Amino acid sequence: MAGVGRRPKGGYAAKLDAQALEGTRLGLYGPGWREQALSEETAQLHERAQGDLVGQKAIPLADPFAGTGFASLAQLTPGSIADSRGVESLLYDIQCYLARLGPDAPLKTLADFAKATASQSDIFGPDGRMAYAHGLPQFAACLADPSLPPDLSEFIAAKEAAAFAEVFDRHRLDALVFPQMRSEIAGLRDGTFIQETTVSEINIADLPGIVVPAGYFRSVAPFCLIIIGRQWSKGDLLAYTYAYEQATKHRRAPKLSAA
């Protein structure tokens, strides 16, 4: 419901224009955003992508978050690879969702859901994919009574401290443009965590981001950009990614064959 009245006039495709990047001011990845550096090859591909943007008459700006203290706001959740504050609300959200399905729904509460999936592995168990949730400050309380909303004061404080609007205003930014990954994406089953440039930050701040193909690593793994904007700017971001894609044609359609 929060998006009611925020839909772009004419729809999300209304601003698609091959010249949409002209004159846009785009913030680049740097230590002000995250202290982790890009790999050498990623940095090279990112530099080439900046050339693509300049060729479209965009104006890249180096590390607009420098000096803001933004990079120090992140708090790695124990057992996780990210800042997962806000995930405490998951159980309460599921409880509310099931309750809204009405009296004829086969599952009405989180307890019903847990019982129905009892034969499967416990997602919150010691070996479950979300075992890290136990490291969040309010998760135990929510697990004990999912009908009560959790205390999300830490999440709200992190959201307020991010100061995205201030940085965008100070530098007159239209968007941020980062490599989607800090290094080449890991193999599907090699046990290596992905090295993204942002997930927690835009999730906590509730910012939209759109990924666009921007080339390939020497291994032929894809290199992509993620373009991030203010809340309710999806129409603009779609226009920027469309313009970039039309200008560069980096994407290669996969060749599919019958097994």
C-alpha positions in Angstrom: 0.0 0.0 0.0 3.0 2.3 0.5 3.4 2.6 -3.2 -0.1 3.9 -3.9 0.2 7.2 -5.7 3.9 6.7 -6.4 3.5 4.9 -9.8 5.1 7.0 -12.5 2.7 8.8 -14.7 2.2 6.7 -17.8 3.7 3.6 -16.2 7.1 2.3 -15.4 8.2 2.2 -19.0 7.1 5.8 -19.7 10.6 7.3 -19.4 12.4 4.8 -21.5 14.7 6.8 -23.7 18.1 6.0 -25.3 19.4 9.4 -24.2 18.1 9.1 -20.6 21.7 9.1 -19.1 22.6 12.5 -20.6 23.4 15.0 -17.9 22.8 12.5 -15.0 25.1 12.7 -12.0 26.0 9.2 -10.8 27.8 8.3 -7.6 30.5 5.6 -7.8 31.6 2.9 -5.5 34.3 3.7 -3.0 35.5 3.3 0.6 33.0 5.8 1.8 30.3 3.3 0.9 32.2 0.1 1.9 35.8 -0.3 3.0 36.2 -3.6 0.9 38.0 -2.9 -2.3 37.1 -4.2 -5.7 39.1 -6.9 -7.2 41.6 -5.8 -9.8 39.6 -7.2 -12.7 36.4 -5.8 -11.3 38.0 -2.4 -11.0 39.1 -2.5 -14.6 35.6 -3.5 -15.8 34.1 -0.7 -13.6 36.4 1.8 -15.2 35.4 0.7 -18.6 31.8 1.0 -17.6 32.5 4.6 -16.5 33.7 5.3 -20.0 30.5 3.9 -21.3 28.6 6.3 -19.0 30.7 9.3 -20.0 30.1 8.3 -23.6 26.4 8.7 -22.9 27.1 12.2 -21.4 26.6 11.1 -17.8 28.7 12.7 -15.1 30.3 10.0 -12.7 31.3 11.3 -9.3 33.9 9.4 -7.2 32.8 8.1 -3.8 30.1 10.6 -2.8 29.8 8.9 0.7 33.4 9.8 1.6 33.7 11.5 5.0 30.1 10.7 6.0 30.9 7.8 8.3 28.4 5.7 6.3 30.8 2.7 5.9 31.1 2.3 9.7 27.3 1.9 10.2 27.2 -1.7 9.0 27.1 -4.3 11.7 27.8 -7.9 10.6 25.2 -10.2 12.0 27.0 -13.2 13.8 26.9 -16.2 11.5 25.9 -14.2 8.5 27.8 -12.4 5.7 25.6 -9.3 6.0 23.9 -6.8 8.2 20.6 -8.5 8.7 18.9 -6.1 11.1 15.2 -6.0 10.3 14.9 -9.8 9.6 13.5 -10.1 13.2 10.2 -9.2 11.7 10.0 -12.2 9.5 8.1 -14.5 11.8 5.6 -11.7 12.7 5.2 -10.9 9.0 4.4 -14.5 8.2 2.0 -14.7 11.1 0.1 -11.5 9.8 0.2 -12.8 6.2 -1.4 -16.1 7.2 -4.0 -14.4 9.3 -5.1 -12.3 6.4 -5.7 -15.3 4.2 -9.1 -15.7 5.9 -10.9 -18.5 7.7 -10.8 -21.0 4.7 -7.0 -21.0 4.4 -5.4 -24.3 5.2 -2.7 -22.6 7.3 -3.8 -19.8 9.7 -0.8 -19.3 12.0 2.9 -19.7 12.1 2.4 -22.7 14.3 0.3 -24.3 11.5 3.1 -23.5 9.0 5.8 -25.0 11.3 3.7 -28.2 11.8 3.1 -28.6 8.0 6.8 -28.3 7.3 8.0 -30.3 10.2 9.3 -33.2 8.0 11.7 -30.8 6.3 14.8 -29.3 7.7 14.4 -26.5 10.2 15.3 -23.3 8.5 16.1 -21.7 11.8 17.9 -24.8 13.2 21.7 -24.9 13.8 22.3 -26.0 10.2 19.4 -24.1 8.7 19.9 -21.4 6.1 18.7 -18.7 8.5 20.4 -20.0 11.7 22.0 -16.5 11.8 18.7 -15.0 12.8 19.3 -16.1 16.4 22.1 -13.5 16.5 19.6 -10.7 16.0 18.6 -8.8 19.2 14.8 -9.3 19.0 14.6 -12.6 17.2 14.1 -14.8 20.4 11.2 -12.7 21.5 9.5 -12.9 18.1 10.1 -16.7 18.0 8.5 -17.0 21.4 5.4 -15.0 20.3 5.2 -14.2 16.6 1.8 -12.5 17.2 3.6 -9.5 18.7 5.6 -7.0 16.6 9.3 -7.1 17.4 11.2 -4.2 18.7 12.9 -2.9 15.6 14.5 0.2 17.2 18.1 -0.8 16.0 16.8 -1.3 12.5 15.0 2.0 12.5 18.1 3.8 13.9 20.3 2.3 11.2 17.8 3.4 8.6 17.7 6.9 9.9 21.5 7.1 10.2 22.1 6.2 6.6 21.5 9.7 5.4 21.0 8.8 1.7 18.9 11.8 1.0 21.6 14.2 2.4 24.3 12.7 0.2 22.1 12.8 -2.9 21.1 16.4 -2.2 24.7 17.5 -1.4 26.1 16.1 -4.7 22.9 16.6 -6.7 22.9 12.9 -7.5 20.5 11.2 -9.8 21.6 7.7 -8.9 24.5 5.5 -7.7 26.2 3.1 -10.1 28.3 0.3 -8.6 29.6 -3.0 -9.9 27.0 -5.5 -8.6 29.8 -7.7 -7.3 33.2 -6.8 -5.7 34.8 -9.8 -7.5 33.9 -12.4 -10.0 30.8 -14.4 -8.9 31.6 -17.7 -7.3 30.6 -21.1 -8.8 27.2 -22.4 -7.8 28.6 -25.2 -5.6 32.1 -24.2 -4.6 31.0 -23.0 -1.2 32.3 -19.4 -1.7 30.1 -16.5 -0.5 29.1 -13.9 -3.0 31.0 -10.6 -2.7 28.3 -8.1 -3.5 28.7 -4.3 -3.2 25.3 -3.8 -1.6 22.4 -5.8 -0.3 22.0 -4.9 3.4 22.4 -1.1 2.8 19.6 -0.8 0.2 17.4 -3.3 2.1 17.7 -1.4 5.3 17.2 2.0 3.6 14.4 0.6 1.3 16.0 1.8 -1.9 15.4 0.4 -5.3 18.2 -1.0 -7.4 18.3 -2.4 -11.0 21.0 -4.7 -12.4 22.1 -4.3 -16.0 24.7 -6.4 -18.0 28.0 -4.5 -18.4 30.5 -7.0 -19.8 32.3 -10.2 -18.9 35.2 -11.3 -16.8 38.0 -13.2 -18.5 36.4 -16.4 -17.3 33.3 -15.3 -19.2 31.4 -14.9 -15.9 29.1 -11.9 -16.3 30.0 -8.5 -15.0 27.0 -6.3 -14.1 26.2 -2.9 -12.8 23.6 -2.1 -10.1 22.0 1.3 -10.4 20.5 2.6 -7.2 18.2 5.5 -6.6 16.0 7.2 -4.1 12.7 5.7 -2.9 10.1 5.7 -5.6 12.6 6.3 -8.4 12.2 3.0 -10.3 10.9 4.8 -13.4 14.1 6.8 -13.6 16.3 3.8 -12.9 14.6 1.8 -15.6 15.3 4.7 -18.0 19.0 4.8 -17.0 19.5 1.0 -17.4 17.6 1.0 -20.7 19.8 3.8 -22.1 23.0 2.0 -20.9 21.9 -1.3 -22.4 20.9 0.3 -25.7 24.2 2.1 -26.0 26.5 -0.8 -25.0 24.8 -4.0 -26.1 26.9 -5.9 -23.6 24.4 -8.7 -23.0 24.9 -11.9 -25.0 21.8 -14.0 -25.3 22.5 -17.6 -24.0 22.6 -20.4 -26.5 20.2 -23.0 -25.4 20.2 -26.6 -26.5 18.0 -29.6 -25.8 19.4 -31.9 -23.1 
